[in-house]
Amino acid sequence: MTVRKLLVTLDPGERSRRSVLYVLSRDPRIHVGPVDGNRLPVVTETPSPEEGEDLTEQLRQVPGVHSLEVLNPDVGAEVVSYL
């Protein structure tokens, strides 16, 4: 299991924010923390580092995601404290 902590910066606007939250909440590999202004902490869990990278790139393409920062790439699930 590969775990990544990400920080998503959302585009301004409530509609855009709701859209991103909806998309992310439908993927069981993604755990979403509380929104803080336009920032959203996210933890992803994937079977391999390659799948983690693919998921990160997919998240960058979600409409309403302004930017995405990888805070700790590809660590084992046993060493990560969830949101």
C-alpha positions as CSV (number, residue, x, y, z in Angstrom):
1,M,0.0,0.0,0.0
2,T,1.3,3.4,-1.0
3,V,0.1,6.5,0.8
4,R,0.5,10.2,-0.3
5,K,-0.4,13.4,1.5
6,L,-1.4,16.1,-0.8
7,L,-2.5,19.7,-0.5
8,V,-5.0,20.8,-3.1
9,T,-5.6,24.5,-3.8
10,L,-9.1,25.0,-5.1
11,D,-10.2,27.6,-7.7
12,P,-12.3,30.3,-6.1
13,G,-16.0,29.9,-6.2
14,E,-18.4,27.8,-4.2
15,R,-19.7,25.9,-7.3
16,S,-16.2,24.9,-8.3
17,R,-15.4,23.9,-4.7
18,R,-18.5,21.7,-4.4
19,S,-17.7,20.0,-7.8
20,V,-14.1,19.1,-6.7
21,L,-15.4,17.8,-3.3
22,Y,-18.0,15.7,-5.1
23,V,-15.5,14.2,-7.5
24,L,-12.9,13.4,-4.8
25,S,-15.5,11.9,-2.4
26,R,-16.6,9.3,-5.0
27,D,-13.1,7.7,-5.2
28,P,-12.4,5.2,-2.4
29,R,-8.7,5.7,-2.8
30,I,-9.0,9.4,-1.7
31,H,-9.6,10.7,1.9
32,V,-10.5,14.3,2.1
33,G,-9.8,16.6,5.1
34,P,-11.6,19.8,6.0
35,V,-11.4,22.7,3.6
36,D,-9.4,25.6,5.0
37,G,-10.0,28.7,2.8
38,N,-9.1,27.5,-0.6
39,R,-6.9,24.6,0.6
40,L,-7.9,21.0,1.0
41,P,-5.7,18.3,2.6
42,V,-6.0,15.0,0.8
43,V,-4.6,11.5,1.5
44,T,-4.5,8.9,-1.3
45,E,-4.0,5.2,-0.9
46,T,-3.0,3.1,-3.9
47,P,-1.5,-0.4,-4.3
48,S,1.8,0.9,-5.8
49,P,3.8,4.0,-6.3
50,E,3.1,4.0,-10.0
51,E,-0.7,4.0,-9.3
52,G,-0.1,6.8,-6.8
53,E,1.6,8.9,-9.4
54,D,-1.2,8.2,-11.9
55,L,-3.8,9.2,-9.3
56,T,-2.0,12.4,-8.5
57,E,-1.8,13.4,-12.1
58,Q,-5.6,12.6,-12.5
59,L,-6.3,14.9,-9.5
60,R,-4.3,17.7,-11.2
61,Q,-6.7,17.5,-14.1
62,V,-10.0,17.7,-12.1
63,P,-11.9,20.9,-13.0
64,G,-11.7,23.3,-10.1
65,V,-8.2,22.2,-8.9
66,H,-6.0,25.2,-9.2
67,S,-2.8,23.4,-8.0
68,L,-1.7,20.3,-6.2
69,E,1.3,19.9,-3.9
70,V,2.7,16.5,-2.9
71,L,3.7,16.8,0.8
72,N,5.1,13.3,1.2
73,P,5.3,11.0,-1.8
74,D,5.0,7.2,-1.6
75,V,5.2,6.2,2.1
76,G,3.9,3.0,3.6
77,A,0.5,3.2,5.2
78,E,1.8,2.1,8.5
79,V,3.9,5.3,9.0
80,V,1.3,7.9,7.9
81,S,-1.0,9.6,10.4
82,Y,-4.3,10.3,8.6
83,L,-5.8,13.8,8.5
